[in-house]
Amino acid sequence: MTGLALLSSLLVGSALIVAAGASPLHAYLSLFRAAYSCAGPGGMCALLTTLQYATPLIFSGLSALVAFRAGLFSIGQLGQMVVGAAVATWLAGTAPLSGPLLVALALAGAMIAAGLWGAIPGLLKTQLGIHEVITTLLLNPIALTLVAPLGWGRVPDAARLPPLVATTKLNVGFILALSAVVLIYLLLWRSVPGYQLRMAGQAALFARFGGISPGRAIVGAMILSGALAGLGGAVEVLGVHYRFVTNFSAIDQFDGIVVALVGQLHPLGIALSAILFGGIRLGAVNGLQLRASVPREAGSALIALMVLFVAAPQLYQSLLGRFTVGKHKIRSNTELH
C-alpha cells in the first residue's frame, strides 16, 4: 500500500512539474541522480550526502514513533534536538576529558537533557490533562529562546565524530542512527517495557486491568522520545557542523512526524523513509533546481503529497475494493454467457 501511495504522489507531482514548464521524466531523473548517484564530478557521491541528511531524520522519526506507540502526538522533536545540541556543544567544550570518553559524555548528556525536556509535556499530560500537541508545539520556540542566544563556542577536534568516508560529513552518527533503529524495534516489540508502552497507548483501560500504569508509560515514552531527538541534535553538532546550530541538516519542525507516518510507524520503515526524504531534499536543490530548472519548492510539495497519500489508506482500500468487485462481476457475466 505504501508503494502505491508513493507512486500516486509521483504521478500527481508530475502535474506540478508540467505546470513549471519541465518534463516530469527529466525532472525525476535529475532529482534521483542528484540524490542517489555516485557519478558526480570529481568522484563525488551524492548518496553519502543523502545518508548524512537522513541521519537526523531517523532520530526525529524514531522520537515521533515512540510517542505515537504510547498514544501521543508529539511534535516537539525540533526543540528537543536544540536542547541536545546545546548540551553536547557545552560538554564538548568544557569537560576535562578527551577522545571517545568526551564524545560519549557529550552524547549521553544530550540524551539526558533532551529526555528531561521531553518529560515536561508528559507530566503536564498526566498531571494536568494538557494535550501534548499544545505543550510540545509551544516548547519548541521556548527551547530556541532559552539556548540560542548563549555563546556555545566550537566543538574541539577531540570531541568530533569521525567521518565514515574522508572528505564527507557522513559520520559515525549514521551508524548510531541505524543502531537506534534496531534497539527501538527490540524495545517496542521484543521486551516487556515496550509491550507495556504499546498497550498503554492502544488500550489504556486494558492496560490498567493488566497492572500497567498508563501515566507512567506516557512519561517514560516522552523521556525516551526526547532522548532520541536530543541524540540526533548532538550528532549534528559533533559530526556535521562542529558548532551549535539550530538549523539542522534537512530538518523542519514537523519532519519527525512526517518520517514516522510514511515509515508506517515501524523503525525499519522510518529508516527507509528518512533516506527517501533526505534524498528528495538534496535532489530538490542539486537536481530539480539546477538541472531541470524546476523550483526546489517542488521537492517539499512532493513530500507533502507523499504524506497525504500515505495517510489515506482507506482511499486505496476503496479503489481496490471496487476493482475487485468489478472484476468478479465481469467474471460472473462471462461464466453466464
C-alpha positions, 0 to 999 in steps of 0.5 A: 500500500505504501508503494502505491501511495508513493507512486500516486504522489509521483504521478500527481507531482508530475502535474506540478512539474508540467505546470513549471514548464519541465518534463516530469521524466527529466525532472525525476531523473535529475532529482534521483541522480542528484540524490542517489548517484555516485557519478558526480564530478570529481568522484563525488557521491551524492548518496553519502550526502543523502545518508548524512541528511537522513541521519537526523531524520531517523532520530526525529522519526524514531522520537515521533514513533515512540510517542505515537506507540504510547498514544501521543502526538508529539511534535516537539522533536525540533526543540528537543534536538536544540536542547541536545545540541546545546548540551553536547556543544557545552560538554564538548567544550568544557569537560576535562576529558578527551577522545571517545570518553568526551564524545560519549559524555557529550552524547549521553548528556544530550540524551539526558537533557533532551529526555528531561525536556521531553518529560515536561509535556508528559507530566503536564499530560498526566498531571494536568490533562494538557494535550501534548500537541499544545505543550510540545508545539509551544516548547519548541520556540521556548527551547530556541529562546532559552539556548540560542542566544548563549555563546556555545563556542566550537566543538574541539577536534577531540570531541568530533565524530569521525567521518565514515568516508574522508572528505564527507560529513557522513559520520559515525552518527549514521551508524548510531542512527541505524543502531537506534533503529534496531534497539527501538524495534527490540524495545517496542516489540521484543521486551516487556517495557515496550509491550507495556508502552504499546498497550498503554497507548492502544488500550489504556483501560486494558492496560490498567486491568493488566497492572500497567500504569498508563501515566507512567508509560506516557512519561517514560515514552516522552523521556525516551522520545526526547532522548532520541531527538536530543541524540540526533541534535548532538550528532549534528553538532559533533559530526556535521557542523562542529558548532551549535546550530539550530538549523539542522541538516534537512530538518523542519519542525514537523519532519519527525512526524512526517518520517514516522507516518510514511515509515508506517510507524515501524523503525525499519520503515522510518529508516527507509523513509528518512533516506527517501526524504533526505534524498528528495531534499538534496535532489530538490536543490542539486537536481530539480533546481539546477538541472531541470530548472524546476523550483526546489519548492517542488521537492517539499510539495512532493513530500507533502503529497507523499504524506497525504497519500500515505495517510489515506489508506482507506482511499486505496482500500476503496479503489481496490475494493471496487476493482475487485468487485468489478472484476468478479462481476465481469467474471460472473457475466462471462461464466453466464454467457 
